[in-house]
Amino acid sequence: MARFESAGADLRRRIPPVDQFLMQPEVRELTSRHGRELVRHHLRLLLEEARDRVSSGGGDSLAETLARLPERLSRRLEDVAAPHLRGVINATGVVIHTNLGRAPLSARAAARVAEMATTYTNLEYDLSEGERGEREAHVEPRLVALLDCEAALVVNNNAAAVLLAVNTLAEGREVVVSRGELVEIGGSFRIPEVLRKGGARLREVGTTNRTRLSDYRAAIGPETAAFLKVHPSNFRIVGFTESPTLEELAGLARETSLPLVEDLGSGLLARSEALPGEPAARASLRDGADLVTFSGDKLLGGPQAGLVAGRRSLVDAMRKNPLYRALRVDKLTLAALDVTLADHQAGRAAREVPVVRMLALSAADVRERAEALSDSLRTATPLQVEVIPGVSAVGGGASPTVELPTALIALTHPLAGPDRLAAALRAGEPPVVARVTDGRVTLDLRTVLPGQDSILGAAVQRAALDVSR
Ligand SMILES: *Cc1c(COP(=O)(O)O)cnc(C)c1O
């Protein structure tokens, strides 16, 4: 123990102090580019790492480590100077991939965001009256028209929408929820916890697989504040199941003068043949929900946001809740949402909104692109390339059982396993996120943006080369 300590102390003495490094010409040059404090910070970290490495005895000598320090410092500083959030190519075939940032915006929506970002706007200013205006005024009329409802509100995400609804309608009182709908959506959004954080008490009714209207009725008492129906998103209970229809529950809500809130999650505006069974906001409101909440960046294909639509009195109460101030969106979100909703309104979403367009692609559409890209990969790389049938997923908790037929490019490297090839793809620029299925790397072009096919081809070529080395 004593010997170890003195060896460590000895080592520390032999490593020159940070300030001495800062005098070296190469390091001085770095301070002029990156700033003295940043250079000092990373220099200190690198010296600590060097000390650990040398004292653990594994690897280089102290002299070698110190000689290489300026170069490592330079590379480290380049790394930290580059933006950390980067664009990636999504070749997974999961259209709404939460880890990959969900919906990519349309070029027009993105351009609008950039335009509004760099200027003052009428965000909360009524230009005709010359006085304070409402930030909701920019998108509420579109939502009201699209969903045929009285009022609408936008907050940071759907979790915030549910929280705000619960807190506004039921703080200190009870919310009635079926036991079959006490779900966790992922990313720690759990219905019982959201209710608790919203200040409401959960009143569970029914069982996991069967809940009847009479269960809801029996739960009503002086403490009842609202009914909450939750779309179970990424899971399904099948077999011996029962639950009242939304109309039946809405009938009970009207009879008892209690509000019925539905958390739809995915944000399909109107029913779609491509996604059977996926509830749509417009239909829920027509069938009697007093409020619906859904995400802006799932099936709607817009920016991250939580949309609330329904009765004017309830929406107004949510807007007046002090919590709204903490959950509201900024002008950039509103700019993107405005353009995205306009595309839906004008019936051009399938052409303009990337998520909607990707979902509408047929397997034949994807196969045509896959064949073209495969041909070029066969000539340009040592990879074994095959186009095979497969399935894409909607993702984002929407329509978990819907399988979209697709065509996959399956890649085999003659020398390296699929995990190494997949890692090389992720390490490239741009990074490519692919799937590994049955021992092969597969690329699903459904989620690769138009115009990215050749970029993807070049990235695969580089990755194939990297693992050959
Ligand atoms: C996705 C989802 C949420 C969470 O929405 P965010 O926009 O991610 O906050 C909540 N409820 C349901 C049913 C969902 O599917």
The ligand as an SDF file (V2000), in Angstrom:
LIG
                    3D

 15 15  0  0  0  0  0  0  0  0999 V2000
  -46.6070    8.6000  -26.9640 C   0  0  0  0  0  0  0  0  0  0  0  0
  -47.6990    8.6360  -25.9680 C   0  0  0  0  0  0  0  0  0  0  0  0
  -47.6440    9.5040  -24.8810 C   0  0  0  0  0  0  0  0  0  0  0  0
  -46.4700   10.4150  -24.6590 C   0  0  0  0  0  0  0  0  0  0  0  0
  -46.4300   11.3790  -25.6670 O   0  0  0  0  0  0  0  0  0  0  0  0
  -45.1580   12.3520  -25.7960 P   0  0  0  0  0  0  0  0  0  0  0  0
  -45.5250   13.2650  -26.9250 O   0  0  0  0  0  0  0  0  0  0  0  0
  -43.9990   11.4840  -26.0860 O   0  0  0  0  0  0  0  0  0  0  0  0
  -45.0350   13.0690  -24.5090 O   0  0  0  0  0  0  0  0  0  0  0  0
  -48.6910    9.5170  -23.9980 C   0  0  0  0  0  0  0  0  0  0  0  0
  -49.7600    8.7060  -24.1520 N   0  0  0  0  0  0  0  0  0  0  0  0
  -49.8420    7.8400  -25.1890 C   0  0  0  0  0  0  0  0  0  0  0  0
  -51.0450    6.9630  -25.2890 C   0  0  0  0  0  0  0  0  0  0  0  0
  -48.8150    7.7730  -26.1380 C   0  0  0  0  0  0  0  0  0  0  0  0
  -48.8950    6.9060  -27.1500 O   0  0  0  0  0  0  0  0  0  0  0  0
  1  2  1  0
  2  3  1  0
  2 14  2  0
  3  4  1  0
  3 10  2  0
  4  5  1  0
  5  6  1  0
  6  7  2  0
  6  8  1  0
  6  9  1  0
 10 11  1  0
 11 12  2  0
 12 13  1  0
 12 14  1  0
 14 15  1  0
M  END
$$$$
